[in-house]
Amino acid sequence: MIVGTEWLIEATGCDEAMLRDENAIRTILSNVIAELGLRPIGSVWHKFEGEGGVTGLIALTESHLACHTYPEHSTATFNLYCCRTRPEWDWETNLKNSIGAQKVTVTKIERGEAQITDLKFETAGGEQ
């Protein structure tokens, strides 16, 4: 049974100044929420001092949306988990346009109980 879908996004080669800009990152997450019809119920944001990046977490009725930026590595990571079916968001185009990402990788994972068969475990005393 599938209980949700999770998207893991890596954006590299990004504009370092944009990765330090909390308003720019908030706008990206706001666009995801608006365009996918998600419902936020609370959020936590942190802007690291000096040349540091931004961390944002938005709790959703559907689950959560998070972002961590690493200006020192020109990288941003995003995580969206939804317990209801949603359309795909165009992460590549949107992140290239908003933070200058040169490469965007999206990994989609269907979450839920997997069918597991015939597992063997090694213990200190041998196989069980």
N, C-alpha and C positions, 0 to 999 in steps of 0.2 A: 504494500500500500504506500503510495506516495503522499507525504504530508506537507510538501512544500518544495519550492525551487530556490536555489541559492546561486547568485552570480558573484564571482570573484573577478575583479578587474584590476589589471596592472597597467598603468599609463607611464611610459618612460620618455625621456627626451623632452620633458616639459619645461616651460618657462619658469625659472626659479622664483622670480618676483611674484608670479601668479600663485605659486604654491605657498607663498607667505601671506597672501591676501585672503583673510578670513571671509570678507564679503564675497569674493569671487567663488570660494569653495561653498559657502552657504547658498549662493545662487545656483550652482550646479545641483546640489541636493534638492533645493526647492523645485528646480525644473524636473528632476526625476519624479518627485512626489506629484506635481501637478499633471505631468504628461501621462503618468501611469494610474492616476486616480487613487493614490495612496492616502491614508489618513493618519497624520502624525498625532501622537499623544504626549510627547515631551521630548526634550533634547538636552544634550550636554555638549559644550564647545570649549576648546582650549587652544589658545594661540601661544606657542612657545616664544620665549624672549629672543630678541636680536634677530639673527638669521634663521631661526627655527621655523618649523612648519605649523600646520593646523591639524587638529584632531576634532572630528565631529561625529556624534552618534545621535540618531533620531529614532526613538521608539515609535513603532507604527502599530495600528490595530492588526495589521497583517504580519508584523514581526519587527524588522529593523533595517536601517540604512546607516552605513558608517563610512568614514573617509579618514585616511591618514596621509599627510603629505610630508615629503622628505626633500626639501629644496637642495640640500647638500648632495643629493643623488639624482636630482631632476626627475623624481618619481612620485607618483600618487597611487594609493591603493584604495579601492572601494569595495564594499560588501553590501549586497542587497539580498535579504531573505524574505520571501513571501510565502505564506501558507495557503494562498489562493492563486489560481492561474492568472498570469499577467502577460501582456504582450511584451515582446523584446524591446528594450530601449536602445537606441543607436548610440552606444557608449563611444564607439570609435569617432564618429563624426562630431558628436557633442564635445568630447574631450580634446580633440584636435582644435576645434574652434574656440573653446573657452580657456584652456590652459596651455595650448600649443603643443600637445602631445605628439611626438614623432611616431610612437608605436603604442598600440592599445591591444591588450590581450584579454579576452573574456572567456572565463571558464564557467560553464553552467552545470550545476549538480542537482539532480533530483534527490530530495531527502526523504527518508522513510525506511521502513523495515525491509531489509534485503533478504532474499532467500539464501540461507547459508546451509551448506551441506558438507559432511565429512571433514570436519576440522580435527587436526591433531595438534597437541600442545607438548612441547618439551619442558620437562621439569628437571630439577637437580638430580632426581633419582632415576631419570630416564623418561621414555615416552609414556604418555597416558592416553 
